[in-house]
Amino acid sequence: MSRTDNGEHAASRREQRSGIVDRLRALIGLGSPSVREDIEEALEGAAGDVTPHERVLLRNVLALHDLRVADAMIPRADIVAAAQDATLGETLALFRNAGHSRLPVYGDTLDDPRGMIHIRDFVDYLASLAERAEPVTAEAPAPGEHAATVSLAAIDFSAELSTVTVLKPVLYVPPSMPALDLLVKMQATRTHLALVIDEYGGTHGLVTMEDIVEMIVGDIEDEHDVDEEPRIEAVSDGVYLIDAKADLEEVSQRLGVDFAPEDDGAEVTTLGGLVASLAGHVPMRGEIVPAPVEGWEFEIVEADPRRVARLRVHAPK
C-alpha cells in the first residue's frame, strides 16, 4: 500500500470516528457544537482583536437568544398608566410627572387594558382643540407683528380621556416569549410598547422596545433623565457599597486606589462598565470579579440580565 493510500485510509478512519462521536453526542442530547459556541470560543481567544467593550456587546447579542420577555419587562407594580375615565388635565399631569412618551390606558384596572396613548398624539389633539377656539385677538396683525394666538383656556381639560380618539393598540405577549422575537414583532408592527399577560389574562408587566435594546447596549439615557449622584458608602472597614453608575475616576479617588484599566482600547468610565469589561459579560448577583489591582474584589450585590446596579468593593484583607 502506498503512502498516499495510507493517508487516505487514515483520513477515512478519522471521519468515521468523528461521525460516531457526533452520533453518540446526539443520542445523549449533547448534539454537535453549534455556531453560537464557536463564536463564543472565538471571542475568548480574540483578546487582541476585539476590545472588552465589543466583547460585551457581542456576548449580549448572543445572550439575547436565551432571554425571555420576563427578563426585560417592567413589573406590574412599577407600571405608570392612565385610567380611561381620567380627565385631560390629569392625563397631562401624568405625562409630565412620569416622563414617558407612551402610557398604557386601562378601564377599571390594569387587567382591563384599552390601548396606549402617545404624548405626540395627545399634544396634537390639544392643539387642534385650541385652533378651533376663538383667537385671543380678532384684529388682523400689523405688518411685522405675529399672527393672533389661540387660547388654551378654551380647552375643556375636565373632559374624560375616553372621549379622545387618539388611543393606539398595544401588543399582548406572554412572559415566556423570546425577547428577540418580540423585538422583531415590534419592528414589523411599528409598535414600541407591549403588555405582558400572565396565564390568567391579567397584566403581569410592561416592556418597550427600548427595554430590549438596553439588554444589548446597556442603559439609554436622554437629556430629560434625572442624573442622580451615585452613592459611594463605606459600610465597614475595607468594604464599600457603590452604585455601578459611579464615575470610575471618582471611585479611585475616594478609595485611594487606581482602578483605571490599562490602555487596551476599552472605553469605560463607570465602575459598572469596568466590572462588565473585566468579567467579559454582565455579572449576576453574588458573582465575585477580581479587580485589576491585586487583592481588591468586586462583589455584585444587585443586577439583572441587562446591567449591574450596585456592588461591594472589598479591600485586601
C-alpha positions, 0 to 999 in steps of 0.5 A: 500500500502506498503512502498516499493510500495510507493517508487516505485510509487514515483520513477515512478512519478519522471521519468515521470516528468523528461521525460516531462521536457526533452520533453518540453526542446526539443520542445523549442530547449533547448534539454537535457544537453549534455556531453560537459556541464557536463564536463564543470560543472565538471571542475568548481567544480574540483578546487582541482583536476585539476590545472588552467593550465589543466583547460585551456587546457581542456576548449580549447579542448572543445572550439575547437568544436565551432571554425571555420577555420576563427578563426585560419587562417592567413589573406590574407594580412599577407600571405608570398608566392612565385610567380611561375615565381620567380627565385631560388635565390629569392625563397631562399631569401624568405625562409630565410627572412620569416622563414617558412618551407612551402610557398604557390606558386601562378601564377599571384596572390594569387587567382591563387594558384599552390601548396606549396613548402617545404624548405626540398624539395627545399634544396634537389633539390639544392643539387642534382643540385650541385652533378651533377656539376663538383667537385671543385677538380678532384684529388682523396683525400689523405688518411685522407683528405675529399672527393672533394666538389661540387660547388654551383656556378654551380647552375643556381639560375636565373632559374624560380621556375616553372621549379622545380618539387618539388611543393606539393598540398595544401588543399582548405577549406572554412572559415566556416569549423570546425577547428577540422575537418580540423585538422583531414583532415590534419592528414589523408592527411599528409598535414600541410598547407591549403588555405582558399577560400572565396565564390568567389574562391579567397584566403581569408587566410592561416592556418597550422596545427600548427595554430590549435594546438596553439588554444589548447596549446597556442603559439609554439615557436622554437629556430629560433623565434625572442624573442622580449622584451615585452613592459611594458608602463605606459600610465597614472597614475595607468594604464599600457599597457603590452604585455601578453608575459611579464615575470610575475616576471618582471611585479611585479617588475616594478609595485611594486606589487606581482602578483605571484599566490599562490602555487596551482600547476599552472605553469605560468610565463607570465602575459598572462598565469596568466590572462588565469589561473585566468579567467579559459579560454582565455579572449576576448577583453574588458573582465575585470579579477580581479587580485589576489591582491585586487583592481588591474584589468586586462583589455584585450585590444587585443586577439583572440580565441587562446591567449591574446596579450596585456592588461591594468593593472589598479591600485586601484583607 
